[in-house]
């Protein structure tokens, strides 16, 4: 870089009114003093290296307010000593109130799906069959055979009677692609509605998506009433048990003997 600096000719030194070349060319000064040249080169070297040095940052710490918000979140109960478990605290330590609410909604949704899944798994495992509405398949709940069975898929030739007699995981494999498309479409539509009602509308508690055909929430005090708080806590706890149950049942169905206790 020093070689690129402009310098004046020696003719300027003959004119006393023109400053000497050393005022315009630090290169000449460095060339006359080798020690200064070495010092300048080292300063440039270390200055460039410092640009790539890692910047030390202080590790973020969980504030007292965040800790209190986690421990006071709805769903914390006596099973964990009225405190958030260590793993959950590690996940939420750098998060805000919106993240806690997001995890609460996720737990409630998974719990509800798991409760429905355990009922469906048990019904399929025991061979219980619900006849089609106005359909010819199945004479009663335990005998799905019929001479004129309705087709579930004309492409694969699978009937509703075939699905009713199959094992739980085999029944899932019998669902055609069009059926899965309908399931994902309905699930996506529900998620859009739930997101709008949970995050765009004020005053919604986690799990409240505005769907209450039986009117459980239409009582004095609403979601803040002691009776409804008790029901909400029971729903969360039953959902947690259902999630562990369906995971164990599916594991044993896929790997026989994986669940070494009695099960349906």
Residue frames relative to the residue before (quaternion, step in Angstrom):
aa qw qx qy qz dx dy dz
X 1.0000 0.0000 0.0000 0.0000 0.00 0.00 0.00
X 0.6425 0.5371 -0.3294 0.4361 3.57 1.05 -0.77
X 0.6274 0.5494 -0.3505 0.4263 3.59 1.07 -0.61
X 0.6616 0.5202 -0.3106 0.4418 3.59 1.16 -0.41
X 0.5032 0.6560 -0.4301 0.3627 3.58 1.24 -0.16
X 0.4656 -0.6876 0.4726 0.2950 3.61 -0.91 0.84
X 0.1200 -0.7828 0.6074 0.0620 3.55 -1.13 0.66
X 0.4382 -0.6722 0.5321 0.2703 3.54 -1.23 0.53
X 0.5334 -0.6116 0.4779 0.3362 3.57 -1.22 0.49
X 0.6486 -0.5389 0.3775 0.3826 3.50 -1.28 0.37
X 0.5416 0.6377 -0.4084 0.3649 3.57 1.22 -0.38
X 0.5997 0.5710 -0.3768 0.4151 3.57 1.10 -0.50
X 0.6054 0.5693 -0.3673 0.4177 3.55 1.10 -0.52
X 0.6119 0.5641 -0.3604 0.4212 3.61 1.18 -0.53
X 0.6766 0.4501 -0.2863 0.5076 3.56 1.16 -0.53
X 0.3503 -0.7745 0.4812 0.2141 3.62 -0.41 1.10
X 0.6316 0.5487 -0.3460 0.4247 3.59 1.19 -0.43
X 0.6565 0.4713 -0.3009 0.5063 3.56 1.30 -0.34
X 0.4837 -0.6677 0.4672 0.3193 3.59 -0.79 0.88
X 0.6000 -0.5811 0.4107 0.3657 3.53 -1.18 0.54
X 0.6700 -0.5331 0.3506 0.3796 3.52 -1.30 0.45
X 0.5970 0.5913 -0.3739 0.3926 3.55 1.10 -0.54
X 0.6023 0.5527 -0.3658 0.4450 3.57 1.19 -0.41
X 0.7368 0.3998 -0.2183 0.4997 3.56 1.19 -0.56
X 0.7932 0.2738 -0.1198 0.5306 3.60 1.08 -0.56
X 0.2325 -0.7774 0.5688 0.1345 3.58 -0.26 1.18
X 0.5234 0.6475 -0.4100 0.3726 3.61 1.21 -0.40
X 0.6550 0.5145 -0.3199 0.4516 3.56 1.01 -0.81
X 0.6391 0.5226 -0.3348 0.4542 3.55 1.03 -0.76
X 0.6747 0.4955 -0.2963 0.4599 3.57 0.97 -0.87
X 0.6389 0.5295 -0.3358 0.4457 3.56 1.04 -0.76
X 0.6700 0.4921 -0.3066 0.4636 3.59 1.05 -0.70
X 0.7632 0.2546 -0.1522 0.5741 3.61 1.24 -0.47
X 0.2861 -0.8010 0.4990 0.1662 3.63 -0.08 1.25
X 0.6198 0.5580 -0.3597 0.4184 3.62 1.00 -0.72
X 0.6529 0.5041 -0.3160 0.4688 3.56 1.03 -0.81
X 0.6122 0.5559 -0.3411 0.4471 3.58 1.10 -0.70
X 0.6667 0.4919 -0.2975 0.4744 3.58 0.95 -0.88
X 0.6527 0.5220 -0.3122 0.4517 3.56 0.97 -0.87
X 0.6525 0.5134 -0.3132 0.4611 3.58 1.01 -0.81
X 0.6452 0.5198 -0.3209 0.4588 3.58 1.00 -0.84
X 0.6681 0.4961 -0.3062 0.4623 3.58 0.95 -0.83
X 0.6379 0.5268 -0.3330 0.4523 3.58 1.01 -0.76
X 0.6425 0.5066 -0.3212 0.4769 3.59 1.04 -0.74
X 0.6406 0.5422 -0.3208 0.4390 3.57 1.00 -0.83
X 0.7245 0.4324 -0.2511 0.4744 3.57 0.82 -1.01
X 0.6026 0.5544 -0.3597 0.4472 3.56 1.13 -0.57
X 0.6645 0.4904 -0.3003 0.4773 3.59 1.02 -0.80
X 0.6639 0.5100 -0.3132 0.4484 3.56 0.99 -0.80
X 0.6327 0.5579 -0.3411 0.4148 3.56 1.05 -0.69
X 0.5704 0.6027 -0.3836 0.4052 3.58 1.19 -0.44
X 0.7309 0.3980 -0.2249 0.5068 3.59 1.16 -0.58
X 0.4561 0.6841 -0.4585 0.3371 3.61 1.20 0.09
X 0.4978 -0.6682 0.4537 0.3160 3.61 -0.92 0.80
X 0.3729 -0.7191 0.5468 0.2117 3.50 -1.06 0.84
X 0.3611 -0.7418 0.5236 0.2125 3.55 -0.69 1.04
X 0.0700 -0.7913 0.6073 0.0075 3.53 -0.90 1.01
X 0.4683 -0.6732 0.4971 0.2835 3.50 -1.04 0.75
X 0.4892 -0.6760 0.4645 0.2966 3.56 -0.79 0.99
X 0.4709 -0.6821 0.4708 0.3022 3.59 -0.88 0.91
X 0.2250 -0.7767 0.5783 0.1081 3.52 -1.05 0.78
X 0.5033 -0.6445 0.4856 0.3089 3.51 -1.09 0.71
X 0.3588 -0.7434 0.5223 0.2142 3.55 -0.71 1.01
X 0.6387 -0.5245 0.3995 0.3967 3.53 -1.29 0.39
X 0.6383 0.5415 -0.3332 0.4339 3.58 1.02 -0.79
X 0.6605 0.4959 -0.3135 0.4687 3.59 0.96 -0.84
X 0.6276 0.5332 -0.3317 0.4603 3.59 0.99 -0.81
X 0.6698 0.4952 -0.2993 0.4653 3.55 0.92 -0.88
X 0.6447 0.5237 -0.3208 0.4551 3.58 1.00 -0.82
X 0.6472 0.5134 -0.3212 0.4631 3.60 1.01 -0.76
X 0.7052 0.4641 -0.2712 0.4624 3.58 0.86 -0.94
X 0.7148 0.4288 -0.2541 0.4905 3.59 1.13 -0.55
X 0.4169 0.7130 -0.4719 0.3083 3.59 1.25 0.06
X 0.5315 -0.6377 0.4506 0.3284 3.56 -1.03 0.79
X 0.6635 0.4518 -0.3661 0.4708 3.56 -0.79 1.07
X 0.5744 0.5423 -0.3764 0.4840 3.58 1.27 -0.33
X 0.0367 0.8284 -0.5521 0.0868 3.58 -0.65 1.07
X 0.7723 -0.3890 0.2574 0.4314 3.53 -1.38 -0.09
X 0.5447 0.6453 -0.4026 0.3532 3.60 1.14 -0.49
X 0.7671 0.2741 -0.1530 0.5596 3.57 1.14 -0.60
X 0.6142 -0.5822 0.3438 0.4069 3.59 1.17 0.54
X 0.5583 -0.6258 0.3685 0.4011 3.58 1.20 0.61
X 0.6403 0.4506 -0.3498 0.5144 3.56 1.13 0.71
X 0.5785 -0.5768 0.4422 0.3702 3.54 -1.21 0.50
X 0.5119 -0.6469 0.4575 0.3318 3.64 -0.90 0.83
X 0.6615 -0.5400 0.3354 0.3979 3.62 -1.12 0.57
X 0.6569 0.5078 -0.3311 0.4482 3.61 0.92 -0.81
X 0.6630 0.4975 -0.3047 0.4691 3.56 0.94 -0.84
X 0.6393 0.5166 -0.3288 0.4651 3.57 1.02 -0.73
X 0.6411 0.5228 -0.3295 0.4551 3.60 1.00 -0.78
X 0.6572 0.5022 -0.3119 0.4675 3.58 1.05 -0.72
X 0.7787 0.3712 -0.1702 0.4763 3.58 0.96 -0.88
X 0.4135 0.7617 -0.4482 0.2190 3.60 1.23 -0.08
X 0.7659 0.3165 -0.1879 0.5271 3.63 1.03 -0.65
X 0.5443 0.6395 -0.3860 0.3820 3.58 1.22 0.26
X 0.4301 -0.6886 0.5266 0.2523 3.50 -1.34 0.25
X 0.7629 -0.3642 0.2552 0.4693 3.59 -1.26 -0.14
X 0.6295 0.5416 -0.3476 0.4354 3.61 1.00 -0.72
X 0.6470 0.5128 -0.3284 0.4589 3.60 1.01 -0.74
X 0.6254 0.5223 -0.3369 0.4718 3.59 1.01 -0.76
X 0.6555 0.5005 -0.3071 0.4749 3.58 0.96 -0.84
X 0.6306 0.5356 -0.3363 0.4498 3.59 1.02 -0.78
X 0.6773 0.4741 -0.2961 0.4783 3.61 0.91 -0.85
X 0.6105 0.5372 -0.3581 0.4587 3.60 1.06 -0.64
X 0.6536 0.4977 -0.3101 0.4784 3.60 0.94 -0.85
X 0.6497 0.5185 -0.3246 0.4513 3.59 0.95 -0.85
X 0.6579 0.5029 -0.3206 0.4599 3.61 0.93 -0.84
X 0.6667 0.5011 -0.3129 0.4544 3.60 0.89 -0.88
X 0.6521 0.5114 -0.3202 0.4591 3.60 0.94 -0.84
X 0.6777 0.4775 -0.2979 0.4732 3.58 0.85 -0.93
X 0.6344 0.5314 -0.3327 0.4521 3.58 1.03 -0.73
X 0.6590 0.5002 -0.3118 0.4672 3.59 0.93 -0.84
X 0.6553 0.4966 -0.3147 0.4742 3.58 0.94 -0.85
X 0.6560 0.5142 -0.3160 0.4532 3.60 0.97 -0.81
X 0.6326 0.5227 -0.3417 0.4581 3.61 1.02 -0.72
X 0.6538 0.4792 -0.3128 0.4951 3.59 0.98 -0.78
X 0.6467 0.5343 -0.3220 0.4389 3.59 1.00 -0.81
X 0.6431 0.5166 -0.3354 0.4550 3.61 0.97 -0.75
X 0.6354 0.5073 -0.3282 0.4808 3.59 1.02 -0.75
X 0.6769 0.4927 -0.2951 0.4604 3.58 0.89 -0.92
X 0.6414 0.5204 -0.3217 0.4629 3.58 0.99 -0.82
X 0.6734 0.4997 -0.2966 0.4570 3.57 0.92 -0.93
X 0.6425 0.5194 -0.3205 0.4633 3.58 0.96 -0.84
X 0.6812 0.4813 -0.2878 0.4706 3.58 0.93 -0.92
X 0.6533 0.5284 -0.3130 0.4427 3.58 1.00 -0.84
X 0.7218 0.4289 -0.2387 0.4878 3.60 1.01 -0.82
X 0.4908 -0.6970 0.4090 0.3255 3.57 1.25 -0.04
X 0.3551 0.7257 -0.5108 0.2939 3.55 1.17 0.49
X 0.0862 -0.8149 0.5731 0.0057 3.58 -0.84 0.99
X 0.2177 -0.7603 0.5992 0.1239 3.54 -0.87 0.98
X 0.4145 -0.7272 0.4793 0.2639 3.63 -0.55 1.09
X 0.5552 -0.6064 0.4538 0.3436 3.55 -1.13 0.63
X 0.5639 -0.5909 0.4509 0.3599 3.53 -1.14 0.62
X 0.8357 -0.0589 -0.0291 0.5452 3.59 -0.57 1.24
X 0.5204 0.6453 -0.4142 0.3758 3.60 1.18 0.43
X 0.5387 -0.6585 0.4262 0.3072 3.60 -1.16 0.49
X 0.5750 0.6318 -0.3813 0.3532 3.59 1.20 -0.36
X 0.8448 0.1925 -0.1499 0.4762 3.55 -0.87 0.99
X 0.2403 -0.7779 0.5650 0.1333 3.54 -0.78 1.01
X 0.7844 -0.0521 0.0093 0.6180 3.60 1.11 -0.56
X 0.7440 -0.4704 0.2439 0.4070 3.54 -1.26 0.23
X 0.7512 0.3778 -0.2337 0.4882 3.63 1.10 -0.46
X 0.7259 0.3512 -0.2327 0.5436 3.62 1.23 0.04
X 0.0729 -0.8525 0.5171 0.0252 3.62 0.16 1.25
X 0.4817 0.6768 -0.4538 0.3224 3.63 1.21 -0.16
X 0.0814 0.7757 -0.6206 0.0800 3.53 -1.12 0.76
X 0.5330 -0.6412 0.4459 0.3254 3.55 -1.10 0.67
X 0.7747 0.2244 -0.1249 0.5779 3.57 1.10 -0.64
X 0.0098 0.8339 -0.5497 0.0486 3.56 0.39 1.23
X 0.4481 -0.6765 0.5163 0.2739 3.53 -1.04 0.79
X 0.4422 -0.6893 0.5120 0.2592 3.54 -1.09 0.79
X 0.3431 -0.6990 0.5884 0.2179 3.53 -1.05 0.82
X 0.7813 -0.0036 0.0310 0.6234 3.56 1.10 -0.78
X 0.3385 -0.7524 0.5312 0.1928 3.56 -0.62 1.11
X 0.5975 0.5768 -0.3603 0.4247 3.57 1.16 -0.49
X 0.7722 0.3232 -0.1655 0.5214 3.58 0.90 -0.95
X 0.4167 -0.7279 0.4536 0.3011 3.59 1.23 -0.32
X 0.4328 0.6927 -0.4650 0.3415 3.60 1.19 0.38
X 0.2162 -0.7758 0.5830 0.1075 3.55 -0.93 0.95
X 0.6402 -0.5092 0.3978 0.4156 3.54 -1.28 0.23
X 0.6023 0.5515 -0.3578 0.4529 3.58 1.13 -0.56
X 0.6243 0.5352 -0.3392 0.4569 3.58 1.03 -0.71
X 0.6585 0.5032 -0.3076 0.4675 3.54 0.98 -0.84
X 0.6523 0.5346 -0.3193 0.4322 3.58 0.97 -0.83
X 0.7157 0.4433 -0.2515 0.4775 3.60 1.07 -0.67
X 0.5885 0.6149 -0.3648 0.3775 3.60 1.20 -0.31
X 0.5804 -0.5400 0.4713 0.3865 3.54 -1.35 0.27
X 0.6976 -0.5020 0.2918 0.4197 3.62 -1.13 0.51
X 0.7259 0.4191 -0.2649 0.4767 3.62 0.73 -0.97
X 0.6236 0.5248 -0.3455 0.4651 3.59 1.10 -0.60
X 0.6178 0.5457 -0.3436 0.4500 3.58 1.07 -0.69
X 0.6207 0.5368 -0.3431 0.4570 3.58 1.07 -0.71
X 0.6600 0.5155 -0.3086 0.4511 3.58 1.00 -0.81
X 0.6431 0.5463 -0.3243 0.4277 3.60 1.15 -0.52
X 0.5356 0.6217 -0.4178 0.3898 3.59 1.19 -0.33
X 0.3848 -0.7447 0.4901 0.2390 3.63 -0.66 1.01
X 0.6965 -0.4771 0.3362 0.4175 3.56 -1.29 0.29
X 0.6326 0.5330 -0.3398 0.4475 3.60 1.02 -0.75
X 0.6270 0.5362 -0.3332 0.4564 3.57 1.11 -0.67
X 0.6568 0.4911 -0.3066 0.4832 3.58 0.97 -0.85
X 0.6147 0.5467 -0.3485 0.4491 3.58 1.05 -0.69
X 0.6524 0.4993 -0.3126 0.4768 3.57 0.99 -0.80
X 0.6394 0.5305 -0.3272 0.4503 3.58 0.99 -0.83
X 0.6947 0.4649 -0.2812 0.4713 3.59 0.85 -0.95
X 0.6179 0.5409 -0.3511 0.4498 3.59 1.06 -0.66
X 0.6766 0.4792 -0.2929 0.4762 3.58 0.89 -0.93
X 0.6467 0.5152 -0.3205 0.4622 3.60 1.00 -0.82
X 0.6559 0.5061 -0.3073 0.4681 3.59 0.99 -0.80
X 0.6342 0.5175 -0.3274 0.4720 3.57 1.01 -0.80
X 0.6562 0.5044 -0.3172 0.4631 3.59 0.93 -0.86
X 0.6459 0.5213 -0.3324 0.4478 3.61 0.94 -0.81
X 0.6348 0.5211 -0.3366 0.4606 3.60 1.00 -0.73
X 0.6637 0.4888 -0.3042 0.4776 3.58 0.95 -0.87
X 0.6632 0.5101 -0.3088 0.4523 3.58 0.94 -0.90
X 0.6391 0.5218 -0.3311 0.4578 3.60 0.97 -0.80
X 0.6636 0.5050 -0.3154 0.4530 3.58 0.91 -0.87
X 0.7164 0.4462 -0.2656 0.4660 3.58 0.85 -0.88
X 0.7039 0.4715 -0.2804 0.4511 3.60 1.01 -0.67
X 0.8098 0.2955 -0.1258 0.4910 3.59 0.93 -0.87
X 0.7139 0.4272 -0.2670 0.4864 3.61 1.14 -0.44
X 0.7116 0.3803 -0.2432 0.5384 3.58 1.22 -0.34
X 0.4266 -0.7285 0.4824 0.2337 3.56 -0.85 0.96
X 0.7958 0.3739 -0.2422 0.4102 3.52 -1.28 0.45
X 0.5095 0.6413 -0.4287 0.3812 3.59 1.23 0.28
X 0.3064 -0.7242 0.5853 0.1976 3.57 -0.89 0.93
X 0.6367 -0.5280 0.3743 0.4193 3.64 -1.12 0.46
X 0.7758 0.3081 -0.2562 0.4874 3.54 -0.85 1.03
X 0.6167 0.5239 -0.3467 0.4744 3.59 1.27 -0.18
X 0.0332 0.8189 -0.5682 0.0733 3.57 -0.39 1.26
X 0.6235 -0.5999 0.3251 0.3816 3.55 1.22 0.47
X 0.6111 0.5329 -0.3617 0.4601 3.61 1.23 0.16
X 0.2509 0.7553 -0.5584 0.2341 3.56 -0.32 1.28
X 0.0580 -0.8531 0.5177 0.0280 3.60 0.47 1.17
X 0.6987 0.4584 -0.2758 0.4750 3.63 1.12 -0.55
X 0.4573 -0.7388 0.4099 0.2775 3.59 1.27 -0.03
X 0.2261 0.7985 -0.5294 0.1764 3.60 1.04 0.68
X 0.7322 0.4347 -0.2421 0.4650 3.58 0.99 -0.79
X 0.5915 0.5731 -0.3652 0.4339 3.58 1.26 -0.21
X 0.4514 0.6451 -0.4863 0.3789 3.53 0.45 1.25
X 0.6839 -0.4881 0.3320 0.4287 3.55 -1.22 0.29
X 0.7836 0.2803 -0.2392 0.5002 3.55 -0.81 1.05
X 0.2823 -0.7949 0.4986 0.1996 3.57 1.22 -0.36
X 0.8320 -0.1816 0.1520 0.5018 3.54 -1.03 -0.83
X 0.6615 0.5113 -0.3076 0.4543 3.59 1.19 -0.38
X 0.4826 0.6529 -0.4536 0.3674 3.60 1.21 0.00
X 0.5979 -0.5979 0.3995 0.3541 3.56 -1.10 0.69
X 0.6353 0.5385 -0.3331 0.4421 3.58 1.01 -0.74
X 0.7015 0.4542 -0.2719 0.4770 3.56 0.91 -0.90
X 0.5931 0.5480 -0.3660 0.4625 3.59 1.10 -0.58
X 0.6386 0.5190 -0.3204 0.4693 3.56 1.04 -0.80
X 0.6611 0.4963 -0.3069 0.4717 3.60 0.96 -0.83
X 0.6416 0.5216 -0.3255 0.4586 3.58 1.00 -0.77
X 0.6572 0.4997 -0.3103 0.4713 3.59 0.98 -0.81
X 0.6337 0.5201 -0.3273 0.4698 3.59 1.03 -0.75
X 0.6321 0.5299 -0.3356 0.4550 3.58 1.01 -0.78
X 0.6594 0.5051 -0.3142 0.4597 3.59 0.92 -0.87
X 0.6829 0.4876 -0.2958 0.4565 3.59 0.89 -0.90
X 0.6523 0.4925 -0.3150 0.4825 3.59 0.98 -0.79
X 0.6255 0.5342 -0.3355 0.4592 3.58 1.07 -0.66
X 0.6376 0.5210 -0.3274 0.4635 3.59 1.02 -0.76
X 0.6519 0.4936 -0.3137 0.4826 3.58 0.98 -0.85
X 0.6544 0.5220 -0.3155 0.4468 3.60 0.96 -0.85
X 0.6328 0.5300 -0.3417 0.4493 3.60 1.00 -0.74
X 0.6729 0.4705 -0.2991 0.4861 3.59 0.96 -0.80
X 0.6409 0.5430 -0.3228 0.4361 3.58 1.04 -0.79
X 0.7065 0.4519 -0.2851 0.4641 3.59 0.75 -0.99
X 0.6062 0.5417 -0.3574 0.4597 3.58 1.10 -0.61
X 0.6712 0.4875 -0.2967 0.4732 3.60 0.98 -0.84
X 0.6653 0.5075 -0.3147 0.4481 3.60 0.91 -0.85
X 0.6681 0.4874 -0.3050 0.4723 3.57 0.91 -0.88
X 0.6278 0.5335 -0.3379 0.4551 3.60 1.01 -0.77
X 0.6874 0.4701 -0.2895 0.4718 3.58 0.93 -0.86
X 0.6204 0.5366 -0.3402 0.4598 3.58 1.13 -0.62
X 0.6995 0.4458 -0.2645 0.4919 3.56 1.03 -0.80
X 0.7756 0.1364 -0.0608 0.6133 3.59 1.07 -0.79
X 0.2894 -0.7894 0.5099 0.1818 3.63 -0.04 1.20
X 0.7780 0.2947 -0.2499 0.4954 3.55 -0.88 1.01
X 0.4659 0.6936 -0.4415 0.3269 3.59 1.25 -0.05
X 0.7287 0.3076 -0.1988 0.5786 3.59 1.21 -0.54
X 0.1553 -0.8564 0.4868 0.0743 3.63 -0.01 1.24
X 0.5919 0.5045 -0.4083 0.4779 3.60 0.94 0.83
X 0.6508 -0.5075 0.3660 0.4302 3.56 -1.24 0.25
X 0.1099 0.7671 -0.6239 0.1009 3.52 -1.08 0.82
X 0.6319 -0.5495 0.3778 0.3951 3.59 -1.16 0.44
